[in-house]
Amino acid sequence: MQTSVEIVDVAPPNTDNDSASKTEAFAGVTELSKEELFRLFQFRNLAYVGTLSKDGSPHITPVWSEMVDDLILINTFEESAKIRHITKDKRIALSVVEQNNPFNMVSIKGRVVEQTSEGADEHLKKLAKRYLGIGKYYYRKPNHKRVILKIKPEKIMGLSIHPAFYFLAYSPWLK
């Protein structure tokens, strides 16, 4: 099991002679800093979690999440597909896109290092307060026992583009 985290910020190679140069196309693009990574988890941005189904196919679910120290925490219920999948294979992937700037994003590969029901109800209330503005999750079924999944990132690929550079994505000259 890896213990270090790899942060990748490599632009794709420019092999098309008609396209803009690498320097022009990636002006305003910066490596996602640790602070920007934590910021993505501090607000109401959904995390899309991918696990591997029994047949090996991907299963993706939008979830509420938070980052505590170097772990990512998500709250789910004991009988969920995510729990079934990570019981067989601890590998997990997440993608978070900032809702106010879709060019601030991160993709994370990691492993579930712990799952616990201890404090899971309080954790759900905390997430409901952030995501819904109220400290109660009204859609919770009474018989669903809550579980916190703690994920250790192993590979982080991020991108941060300042909003002033949005026009690059829509420029007719880059067709």
C-alpha positions in Angstrom: 0.0 0.0 0.0 1.4 3.4 -1.0 1.9 5.9 1.7 2.8 9.0 -0.3 0.5 11.1 -2.4 1.4 12.1 -6.0 0.0 15.4 -7.2 0.0 15.5 -11.0 -0.2 18.7 -13.1 1.0 17.8 -16.6 -0.5 19.4 -19.7 -1.4 17.0 -22.6 1.2 17.0 -25.4 0.6 19.4 -28.2 0.8 17.2 -31.3 -1.6 19.1 -33.5 0.2 21.8 -35.5 -3.0 23.8 -36.1 -3.8 24.1 -32.4 -2.7 26.9 -30.1 0.6 26.4 -28.5 0.9 24.8 -25.1 1.8 28.1 -23.5 -1.2 29.9 -25.0 -3.7 27.1 -24.3 -2.6 26.7 -20.7 -2.2 30.4 -19.8 -3.9 30.9 -16.4 -3.8 27.2 -15.6 -2.0 26.5 -12.3 -1.2 23.4 -10.3 -3.9 22.8 -7.7 -2.4 23.7 -4.3 -3.1 21.9 -1.1 -5.1 24.9 0.1 -7.2 24.8 -3.1 -7.7 21.1 -2.7 -9.0 21.6 0.9 -11.2 24.5 -0.3 -13.0 22.2 -2.8 -14.1 20.1 0.2 -15.0 23.1 2.4 -18.0 24.3 0.5 -21.1 22.7 -1.1 -19.3 20.9 -4.0 -20.5 17.4 -4.6 -18.0 14.6 -4.9 -18.6 11.9 -7.4 -17.4 8.6 -6.0 -16.5 5.7 -8.2 -16.3 2.1 -6.9 -15.9 -1.2 -8.7 -19.0 -3.4 -8.9 -18.9 -7.2 -8.4 -18.6 -7.6 -12.2 -15.8 -5.1 -12.4 -17.9 -2.3 -13.9 -17.7 1.2 -12.4 -20.4 2.5 -10.1 -20.5 6.3 -9.6 -22.5 8.2 -7.0 -22.7 11.9 -6.1 -22.0 12.3 -2.3 -21.4 14.9 0.3 -17.8 14.9 1.5 -15.3 16.6 3.6 -11.5 16.6 4.0 -10.1 16.2 7.5 -6.3 16.4 7.7 -5.2 14.1 4.8 -8.3 11.9 4.7 -11.5 12.3 2.7 -14.7 11.4 4.6 -18.0 10.4 3.0 -21.1 9.4 4.8 -23.3 6.5 3.5 -25.5 3.8 4.9 -24.5 0.2 5.8 -26.4 -1.5 3.0 -25.3 0.8 0.2 -23.7 -0.4 -3.0 -20.6 1.6 -2.1 -20.2 -0.5 1.1 -20.7 -3.7 -0.8 -18.1 -2.7 -3.4 -15.4 -1.5 -1.0 -15.8 -4.6 1.1 -14.5 -6.6 -1.9 -12.1 -3.9 -3.3 -10.8 -0.9 -1.2 -9.9 1.1 -4.3 -12.0 4.2 -4.8 -12.0 7.3 -7.1 -13.4 10.7 -6.5 -14.0 13.7 -8.6 -14.9 17.2 -7.3 -15.7 20.2 -9.4 -16.2 23.6 -7.8 -19.8 24.7 -8.5 -18.9 28.4 -9.0 -15.9 27.8 -11.2 -16.0 24.4 -13.1 -12.4 24.9 -14.1 -11.3 24.3 -10.5 -11.4 20.5 -10.2 -9.7 17.5 -8.8 -9.7 13.7 -9.5 -8.4 11.5 -6.8 -7.5 7.8 -6.7 -7.2 6.2 -3.3 -8.2 3.5 -0.9 -10.7 3.2 1.9 -8.6 2.8 5.0 -11.4 2.7 7.6 -15.1 2.5 7.8 -16.8 3.3 11.1 -20.3 3.9 12.4 -18.9 5.8 15.4 -20.0 9.4 15.1 -21.6 8.8 11.7 -25.0 10.3 12.7 -23.3 13.5 13.9 -21.2 13.6 10.8 -24.4 13.4 8.6 -25.9 16.3 10.5 -22.7 18.3 10.0 -22.7 17.6 6.3 -26.5 18.4 6.1 -25.8 21.8 7.7 -23.2 22.5 5.0 -25.0 21.2 2.0 -28.6 21.9 2.9 -28.2 24.8 5.3 -30.0 22.8 8.1 -28.6 20.3 10.5 -31.0 17.5 9.7 -31.2 15.1 6.7 -34.9 14.6 6.2 -34.5 11.8 3.6 -32.8 9.4 6.0 -34.6 6.2 6.5 -34.8 5.2 10.2 -33.5 1.7 9.6 -30.4 2.8 7.7 -27.4 2.6 9.9 -24.9 5.4 8.9 -21.2 4.7 8.1 -18.3 7.0 7.6 -15.8 5.9 4.9 -12.3 7.3 5.4 -10.3 7.6 2.2 -6.6 8.0 1.9 -5.7 9.7 -1.4 -2.9 8.0 -3.4 -2.9 10.1 -6.6 -4.3 13.6 -6.9 -4.8 15.2 -10.3 -6.0 18.8 -10.1 -6.5 21.8 -12.2 -7.2 25.4 -11.3 -8.0 28.1 -13.9 -8.7 31.7 -12.9 -12.1 32.8 -14.1 -10.5 35.6 -16.2 -9.3 32.8 -18.5 -12.8 31.3 -19.2 -12.8 32.8 -22.6 -10.0 30.4 -23.7 -12.5 27.5 -23.5 -14.9 29.2 -25.8 -12.6 31.0 -28.2 -13.5 30.5 -31.9 -9.8 30.7 -32.8 -9.1 27.4 -31.0 -11.4 25.3 -33.2 
